[in-house]
Amino acid sequence: MVDPTTFRDVMAQWPSGVTVVTTLVDGDWHGMTASSFSSVSLDPPLVSVCLDRRLYSHGLISAAGVFGVNVLAKDQAEVARVFAGMVPGVEDRFAGESWTTAETGTPLLDSALGWLDCRVVHEYPGGDHTIFVGEVLAGHAARRTAPLLFHSRGWGQFADVLPDVATLADGGVVAALRGRGHSEEGVLSVAEGLAASGVRVRVLDLARDDRAPVVASLPDRSSALVATREQAEWALGLGVEVVEVPVDPSVPGAVDQVLTVIDGLADRASVIVRNAFAIEHGDAVLNAVVALSAARVLEIGMSDSLGAATPLQVRAVLQDAVGLARPVPLRARLGDRDRLGLVKALTALKSGVHHFNTTLAGLDGAVATEDLVRLLGELDVDTPADAAQVGLAADALRLSLVPTNPVGAAG
Ligand SMILES: Cc1cc2nc3c(=O)[nH]c(=O)nc-3n(C[C@H](O)[C@H](O)[C@H](O)COP(=O)(O)O)c2cc1C
């Protein structure tokens, strides 16, 4: 037979999620940390937990005939430590967290990733443990963030992985050039060059400037920023691929209004949540993401409108928003104030954002399209954008913007 140390060492290499299994006897709550939780059957819905026969919890669950399973999130290692009896001096394991009770009366952790309320239907002997099989009476997936993991006797979470592919859309260069009085011909040639190099280009900015220029020909990949239903229909009729609609989540009713604007057009609409990283709007932003995801818009834009978000703010918002938006992808527009744009873009990539809005040469304060394409190349993240072509377009643009020698300047 394998020696106990080797057995434990090998089992320590097996990573698992972490749950708190709860029960109640005579109205008294009890709970313990357990990683032996497993799904058993879908029909009927059954799960199992293996509990050490010597544990206090074991006797309670056997007597009560009910248990709750609370799946812990990555920020709940302390809860797991408390319920594993690892924190000295704790008299009430339930103190400090918010709990509700389900049908069977078992305590359920409000902040858990999800919970199941179970009735014991089988108890199988398993050496010094008992395998409790529970029929699942009710369940709720409460949060959509990453789970807490246990591996090699330590707590962990999933590493942030970079995506295989990321896409770029230029949301600023056309408006910036028009604003600077560039000829329509010159503006369109920049737009066409960018689109040909694999970047979607916003060719119309109707939300800010209703005087729509006459667009003779549209590049292959194009979008229009619109504010009204009429503008959306007009732009789509013109042949743009996507309409982008801004929404200020801090304004009551604004999200509902946008949903009316894009009613029936959701699969071609990118809704841009303004000031998405402002801490004071945190809940409003996440609520907007949930509503837009339910409406199955094409994508949800997360805009660092003032350019002032810090990488930590970007991280904090995106790590919840990415999960809440699923299956709708997020598109981040990050400002380059304090030259932190690429740091924020990397943070967004690692938080699960695969689509970006940028601006060639960073003309409007957003991360420069050519800089992000280069970063993606360095990180081995594929993109439909051709780095060489985008770089050339940016160089040409910068040259065209160099002011001619002011009158009277020396040399
Ligand atoms: C990550 C982790 C997972 C655990 N999983 C189990 C398990 O699946 N079964 C078990 O019997 N004990 C497990 N334990 C140990 C119990 O949580 C621990 O013994 C607890 O104090 C039992 O509570 P009680 O003494 O109040 O019954 C685990 C501990 C940790 C830290």
The ligand as an ORCA input file, in Angstrom:
! r2SCAN-3c Opt
* xyz 0 1
  C      -8.968     23.551      1.306
  C      -9.526     22.603      2.310
  C     -10.366     21.599      1.895
  C     -10.899     20.682      2.815
  N     -11.722     19.709      2.347
  C     -12.207     18.792      3.216
  C     -13.049     17.746      2.741
  O     -13.388     17.667      1.557
  N     -13.487     16.833      3.634
  C     -13.150     16.886      4.960
  O     -13.570     16.007      5.719
  N     -12.372     17.888      5.441
  C     -11.907     18.837      4.617
  N     -11.118     19.863      5.076
  C     -10.867     19.979      6.512
  C     -12.004     20.649      7.283
  O     -12.391     21.864      6.704
  C     -11.597     20.937      8.724
  O     -11.251     19.747      9.322
  C     -12.677     21.636      9.515
  O     -12.123     22.164     10.674
  C     -13.800     20.727      9.887
  O     -14.721     21.478     10.666
  P     -15.367     20.812     11.983
  O     -14.237     20.317     12.833
  O     -16.135     21.940     12.605
  O     -16.257     19.726     11.544
  C     -10.575     20.792      4.180
  C      -9.739     21.820      4.600
  C      -9.218     22.717      3.686
  C      -8.294     23.811      4.153
*
